[in-house]
């Protein structure tokens, strides 16, 4: 197993265990967790809202006497917190579920933008974190994030974080926080944990044209192995989460993480993976590369995020596209939807691809801002007013 060091010199396995969806059979879950630990995995990621995940993980670790061999990462559902008292009550519940007296890596779950962090600050969370770290109840503090690059970087600068977590894979290289966000964190010395390395399984089950590229390449590997190696190859990547739920998956991922060192891919490999990404994206609606020269928009439209979601209509279907679009545009204090566009054209002056951005944003609005999106956006700002 390859390991990388956090800010305090702790060695963490480059492969982490994502605990969101355990198998229904408890014995299968326990067998796979133990196999992963035997294979060198020592980072286990769960969350308060992942059903019985925290409790299941805690039970298995306690029963097998393995708590001291692993690092537990779990998350605070800040969107459920209304007071300092509820914050402490929820944290104590997590400790009981996990059958432990400390959490090694504690994340603010899915911070949406800077205003969400400011709301927690108003409840006194900075002092609370300081006290928990001083007592040893929390080892390191971080946040997980879905959204655009600018929002990610603003959050990164807002506090002295120990680590962070983003969605990143060879399809999301220039969307969400993206490579720019990854490099920005690395330059600040903040380790980045990666979620969705296979984009919800999409990169393990490729469409026929993309699968043909892999099958005809000189080096034969599974689509999942290529996706993981693309990540393990990068020095900026600290740990990659995998929601492993089969014996075969655990075995292959542990083997891949054990044999893949930084810089192990060849130029030919990287070229093939670029072709692979293009094949998966075949039929994309807008030729946006995510360069972000069009940003910032004076009317707060997340242009690259909107186009990335719009392109997913062709490659992954409406549900995936709408989910991406909702996370990038509606879960914000100031919505960043395509419908914010007033047609000023400032963005088009800077687009190296010559995209008719105003026209395409209207297409995005018509395709993705239907009744379901509007109702969801309204509900989010009623239930969680971001302030």
WOFEN-V566188 format. One line per field, one symbol per residue. phi: phi as a letter, one per 20 degrees, with the letter a starting at -180 (. if undefined). psi: psi as a letter, one per 20 degrees, with the letter a starting at -180 (. if undefined). A space follows every 10 residues. Layout:
# WOFEN-V566188
phi=???
psi=???
This chain:
# WOFEN-V566188
phi=.ecceefdnf edffddeedf cfgfegffgf ffffffffeo fcccdcagee legfffffff fffdmdgfec dedccefgfd ecbfffffff ffffffgelb dbdfcddffl feafffffff ffenfffffg ffffenfcec dbbdbcqeff ffffffeebe feabbceaaf edfcclfmff fgfffffemd fdeddlfdlm ngeecffgff fffffeffde bfgffffffg effeffeebd ecefcbgffg fffffffedd dfmffeffff ffffffffff egngeceeem fmffdeefdm feffffffff ffgfecnfff fffffffece ebfdgdfgff fdmfngfffd efemffffff ffffgfedde gffffffffg eefcfla
psi=pqqqqaijjp ppphpqopkh nqqhohhggg ghghhgghii pjoppaqhjl cjgggggggg gghjkjhiir ppprqpnhii pirhghgggg ghhggggilr jqpgopqool phahhhhhgh hhikhghggg ghhhijhpgq paqqppargg hghghhiirm qhrrprppri hkhkrbhahg gghggghiko qppprlhjlk ihihmqqghg hhgghiqhoo rqhggggghh ghiphipgqp qpmpkqghgg gghggghhio rpjhqrhhgh gghghgghhh jpjqhplpik hjhiqqpijk pnghhghggg highhirggg ghgggghihh lqgoqkrhii pjkhjhhhhi oiikpmgggh hhhgghhila gggggggggg ighnjk.
